[in-house]
Amino acid sequence: MITQYHALLGSAHDGLVSAASRRDYAAAAAAVLTQNGHLGAIYELGGTPFTLTELAATISDVLGTPIAYQDMSVSDHTGVLTGSGLPRRWPPPSPTRMPAWLAESCSPLATTW
């Protein structure tokens, strides 16, 4: 959809997200589950937080074509995603409807959209 419409669609406004690849999350989980010494430890796996506007700029650089972040209401965003075939249970709750501590650490990029 990003290359088709030259836009990254979302409903995060200026909220910050932090992301890592599924491979990175899996490697961290495997290490924690198979090695001693992790009880009570807290790990930040997502890296430096960024806005979806910043992500769109990075996608633009990588693709060599302008990509803009298009912010929309949660209901419009849900309509676009379900209209493109995503099951109705998605998307996850919008950061605007999450507790602040969860919204700051939630990564929509880590989901299988």
MOPE-V648178 format. One record per residue. N is the residue number from 1. RES is the residue in one small letter. OMEGA is omega in radians with two decimals (none if undefined). D_LAST is the distance of its C-alpha to the last C-alpha in Angstrom with 1 decimal. Layout:
n=(N,N)
res=(RES,RES)
omega=(OMEGA,OMEGA)
d_last=(D_LAST,D_LAST)
//
This chain:
n=(1,2,3,4,5,6,7,8,9,10,11,12,13,14,15,16,17,18,19,20,21,22,23,24,25,26,27,28,29,30,31,32,33,34,35,36,37,38,39,40,41,42,43,44,45,46,47,48,49,50,51,52,53,54,55,56,57,58,59,60,61,62,63,64,65,66,67,68,69,70,71,72,73,74,75,76,77,78,79,80,81,82,83,84,85,86,87,88,89,90,91,92,93,94,95,96,97,98,99,100,101,102,103,104,105,106,107,108,109,110,111,112,113)
res=(m,i,t,q,y,h,a,l,l,g,s,a,h,d,g,l,v,s,a,a,s,r,r,d,y,a,a,a,a,a,a,v,l,t,q,n,g,h,l,g,a,i,y,e,l,g,g,t,p,f,t,l,t,e,l,a,a,t,i,s,d,v,l,g,t,p,i,a,y,q,d,m,s,v,s,d,h,t,g,v,l,t,g,s,g,l,p,r,r,w,p,p,p,s,p,t,r,m,p,a,w,l,a,e,s,c,s,p,l,a,t,t,w)
omega=(-3.10,-3.11,3.13,-3.07,-3.08,3.14,2.97,-3.10,3.11,3.11,-3.09,-3.08,3.11,-3.12,3.13,3.04,3.10,-3.01,2.99,3.12,3.07,3.11,3.12,3.10,-3.14,3.12,3.11,3.12,3.13,3.14,-3.12,-3.09,-3.05,-3.12,3.09,3.01,-3.11,-3.09,3.12,-3.12,3.08,-3.12,3.04,-3.06,-2.97,-3.13,-3.08,3.13,-3.14,3.07,3.09,3.01,3.09,3.09,3.11,3.11,3.10,3.09,3.09,3.14,-3.10,-3.10,-3.10,3.13,-3.11,3.05,-3.14,2.99,3.10,3.12,-3.14,3.11,3.11,-3.11,3.09,3.13,3.10,3.12,3.11,-3.09,3.13,3.09,3.11,3.04,3.12,3.13,-3.07,-3.12,3.09,0.02,3.03,-3.14,3.11,3.06,-3.14,3.14,-3.14,2.97,-3.07,-3.10,3.13,-3.13,-3.12,-3.10,-3.10,-3.12,3.08,-3.12,-3.11,3.14,-3.09,3.14,none)
d_last=(10.9,12.2,15.0,15.8,16.5,17.3,15.5,12.7,12.1,12.1,14.5,15.6,18.9,20.5,19.0,18.7,15.7,16.2,14.0,14.6,13.2,12.5,15.9,17.6,16.6,17.7,20.9,21.7,21.3,23.5,26.1,26.4,26.7,29.1,31.3,33.8,34.1,30.7,31.9,31.4,29.8,27.0,24.7,22.7,19.9,17.9,20.6,21.7,19.8,18.8,18.0,15.3,18.4,19.3,15.9,16.3,19.8,18.8,16.5,19.5,21.8,19.9,19.5,22.9,22.0,21.7,18.3,18.7,16.7,17.0,17.2,17.2,18.0,15.7,16.7,16.2,12.7,12.0,13.9,12.1,8.6,10.6,12.8,10.4,10.1,7.5,9.9,12.1,11.7,8.6,8.4,10.4,13.8,14.5,16.4,19.3,19.6,19.3,22.4,23.0,23.0,19.5,18.1,19.7,18.1,14.6,11.8,8.6,8.0,8.5,5.8,3.8,0.0)
//
